[in-house]
Amino acid sequence: MEPTICYDIKDAARYLDVAPSTLRYWESAGLLRPERNAANDYRRYSVRELIDAGEVAFYRKLGVSVKDLKAYRDLTVKEIDGILDRTAEDIEFRIADLESMREQIERQRQLNACTEELLPDTMRHAMAGIERMAALDYSQADIWQVLVREPWRYGVLIEAAHPEAIVETVVDTPVGSGQALWKREDLAPGSQCLECLLRVDVEGDGSTARQLFSRAKAQGLDPIALVGSYLLTALEEPGGKRWDFYHAWIIG
């Protein structure tokens, strides 16, 4: 038989894509049993030991704890298959969660792009992008789950006659929503809308609604109300004020 080729801990760690300290930890936990060089007592990993370590690395990536892996050597083929079945089910749930997170990331990127587009204080004629705003029913638990998962469904309604009064609303969702406060389909013939960016001070010191109403009047619109849906919270510029930004439409 040809002499067994062995690798030192640095090479073994590189092949397994782990840190040498991780291999030492797995050894101290009884998961690995590398040989020792008789001359200097350095660890020596045979190909067979690398395969064992590769299995440990595989199960650790799947989320199996070191404690559970200690009993791995005493499992039957059927028991190992059962572990893989349960782990596969868990991975499917994790994949679904990651897909949902990716969708949220893409949606937030779209909201960020909308904010950047409107940040130069754009005000332009455009049909309101909100179909329905309903009163926020604070007693409904379902609506809080919706708003945490889809914060863009949080909206505000501000009347031109009372620009300092902000009414919290739910945008375009029937879940947990109360009485309809505004509906696009109820706009009177000839009604006009101006698209803009609303800023609300996160410290509770008001919003830019009054200024937006004034600018709308300067463009020949007699404002009635402003409807807006949440975009994000951020600084407008480094060192500046922190705002809640809303994609808004002034209704006239």
C-alpha positions in Angstrom: 0.0 0.0 0.0 1.3 3.4 -0.9 2.1 5.8 2.0 -0.9 7.8 3.2 -0.8 11.5 2.2 -1.6 13.8 5.0 -2.2 17.6 5.2 -1.4 20.1 7.9 -4.2 22.0 9.6 -3.7 25.1 7.4 -4.2 23.1 4.2 -7.1 21.2 5.7 -8.8 24.4 6.7 -8.3 25.9 3.3 -9.8 22.9 1.5 -12.8 22.9 3.9 -13.2 26.7 3.7 -13.1 27.0 7.5 -10.7 28.6 10.0 -8.0 26.4 11.6 -9.5 27.3 15.0 -12.8 25.7 13.9 -11.0 22.4 13.2 -9.5 22.6 16.6 -12.9 23.2 18.2 -14.4 20.3 16.3 -11.6 18.1 17.5 -12.0 19.2 21.1 -15.7 18.3 20.8 -14.9 14.8 19.7 -16.0 15.2 16.1 -12.6 14.8 14.5 -9.6 12.6 15.3 -6.6 13.8 13.3 -3.3 12.0 13.5 -0.3 13.6 15.1 3.1 13.9 13.6 5.5 11.9 15.8 8.3 14.4 15.3 6.6 17.6 16.2 3.1 16.6 17.4 1.4 18.7 14.6 -2.0 17.6 13.4 -2.0 15.6 10.2 -5.3 15.2 8.2 -5.6 12.2 5.9 -8.0 12.2 3.0 -10.4 10.1 5.1 -10.2 12.6 7.9 -10.9 15.4 5.4 -14.0 13.6 4.3 -15.2 13.3 7.9 -14.5 17.0 8.4 -16.3 17.8 5.2 -19.4 16.0 6.6 -19.2 18.0 9.8 -18.9 21.3 7.8 -21.9 20.2 5.7 -24.1 19.6 8.7 -22.9 22.8 10.4 -23.9 24.8 7.4 -27.3 23.2 7.6 -27.7 24.4 11.1 -27.1 21.2 13.0 -25.5 22.0 16.3 -22.1 20.7 17.5 -23.9 19.0 20.4 -26.2 17.1 18.1 -23.3 16.2 15.8 -21.5 14.5 18.7 -24.0 11.6 18.4 -23.6 11.5 14.7 -21.1 8.6 14.7 -23.7 6.4 16.5 -26.5 7.0 14.0 -27.8 4.4 11.5 -28.3 5.0 7.8 -32.1 5.4 8.5 -31.6 7.8 11.3 -29.2 9.9 9.2 -31.8 9.9 6.4 -34.5 11.1 8.9 -32.2 14.0 9.9 -31.8 15.0 6.3 -35.5 14.9 5.7 -36.2 17.2 8.7 -33.3 19.5 7.6 -34.6 19.7 4.1 -38.0 20.8 5.3 -36.3 23.5 7.4 -34.3 24.6 4.4 -37.5 25.0 2.3 -38.9 27.3 5.0 -35.6 29.3 5.0 -35.7 29.6 1.2 -39.2 30.9 1.4 -38.2 33.5 4.0 -35.2 34.5 1.8 -37.5 34.9 -1.3 -39.8 37.1 0.8 -36.9 39.2 1.9 -35.6 39.5 -1.6 -39.0 40.8 -2.7 -39.0 43.3 0.1 -35.6 44.5 -0.8 -36.7 45.0 -4.4 -39.8 46.8 -3.3 -37.7 49.1 -1.0 -35.3 49.8 -3.8 -38.3 51.0 -5.9 -39.4 53.2 -3.0 -35.9 54.6 -2.6 -35.7 55.4 -6.3 -39.1 57.2 -6.1 -37.8 59.2 -3.2 -34.6 60.2 -5.1 -36.7 61.2 -8.1 -38.9 63.5 -6.1 -36.2 64.8 -3.8 -35.4 67.9 -5.9 -38.8 69.1 -4.7 -40.5 67.9 -7.8 -44.2 68.8 -8.1 -46.0 67.6 -11.3 -49.4 66.8 -12.5 -50.2 63.1 -12.1 -53.1 60.9 -11.1 -53.0 59.8 -7.4 -51.3 56.5 -7.1 -53.5 55.6 -4.1 -56.9 54.1 -4.7 -58.2 54.0 -1.1 -57.3 55.3 2.3 -59.0 53.9 5.4 -58.8 54.8 9.0 -56.2 52.9 11.0 -58.0 50.6 13.4 -55.7 50.4 16.3 -57.6 47.4 17.8 -57.0 45.2 14.8 -53.8 43.0 15.3 -53.8 41.9 11.6 -53.1 45.4 10.4 -49.9 45.7 12.5 -48.6 42.6 10.9 -49.4 44.0 7.4 -47.7 47.3 8.2 -44.6 45.7 9.6 -44.3 43.5 6.5 -45.4 46.1 4.0 -44.7 49.6 5.6 -45.6 51.4 2.3 -49.2 50.6 3.2 -48.9 53.1 6.0 -50.4 56.4 4.8 -51.3 59.9 5.9 -54.1 62.2 5.1 -53.8 66.0 5.6 -56.5 68.5 4.9 -55.5 71.8 3.4 -57.6 73.6 5.9 -55.7 72.0 8.8 -52.1 71.4 7.5 -50.7 70.6 10.9 -53.2 67.7 11.6 -51.9 64.4 10.2 -54.4 61.5 10.1 -52.8 58.1 10.1 -54.3 55.7 7.5 -54.0 52.3 5.8 -53.4 52.4 2.1 -55.0 50.0 -0.4 -55.7 47.1 1.9 -58.9 45.8 3.4 -57.1 43.9 6.2 -57.9 45.4 9.5 -58.9 48.7 8.0 -61.7 50.8 9.2 -63.9 53.4 7.6 -62.8 54.7 4.2 -61.5 58.3 4.5 -60.6 58.9 0.9 -61.2 57.1 -2.4 -59.8 58.0 -5.8 -63.0 56.9 -7.5 -64.9 59.7 -5.6 -62.8 62.5 -7.2 -65.1 65.0 -8.8 -64.9 65.5 -12.6 -62.2 67.9 -13.4 -60.3 67.3 -10.2 -56.5 67.7 -10.5 -53.6 66.1 -8.6 -50.1 67.2 -8.1 -47.5 64.5 -7.3 -44.8 65.5 -4.7 -42.7 64.4 -1.8 -44.0 65.0 1.7 -41.5 65.2 4.6 -42.6 64.6 8.2 -40.2 65.4 11.0 -39.5 62.2 13.0 -39.1 64.3 16.1 -42.8 65.3 15.8 -42.1 68.9 14.8 -44.5 69.0 12.0 -44.3 68.4 8.2 -43.8 70.2 4.9 -47.5 70.0 4.1 -48.1 73.7 4.5 -45.3 74.6 2.1 -46.6 72.0 -0.4 -50.1 73.5 -0.3 -48.6 77.0 -0.9 -46.7 75.7 -3.9 -49.8 74.0 -5.3 -51.7 77.3 -5.1 -48.8 79.0 -6.9 -49.3 76.5 -9.7 -53.0 77.4 -9.9 -54.4 74.5 -7.9 -56.9 75.1 -5.1 -55.8 72.3 -2.7 -58.3 70.3 -0.7 -56.2 67.6 0.8 -52.9 65.7 0.6 -52.7 61.9 0.5 -49.4 60.1 0.9 -47.9 56.6 1.4 -44.8 55.9 3.4 -41.5 55.5 1.5 -38.7 55.4 4.0 -37.0 57.3 6.9 -33.6 58.8 6.2 -31.5 61.9 6.3 -32.0 64.2 3.3 -28.3 65.0 3.3 -25.3 64.2 5.5 -25.7 65.9 8.9 -29.2 67.1 8.0 -32.5 66.5 9.5 -34.0 63.0 9.6 -37.4 62.8 7.9 -40.1 60.3 7.2 -40.6 60.6 3.4 -44.0 60.0 1.8 -45.0 59.7 -1.9 -47.8 62.3 -1.9 -50.4 63.8 -4.1 -52.2 67.1 -3.5 -55.8 66.9 -4.4 -57.5 70.0 -5.8 
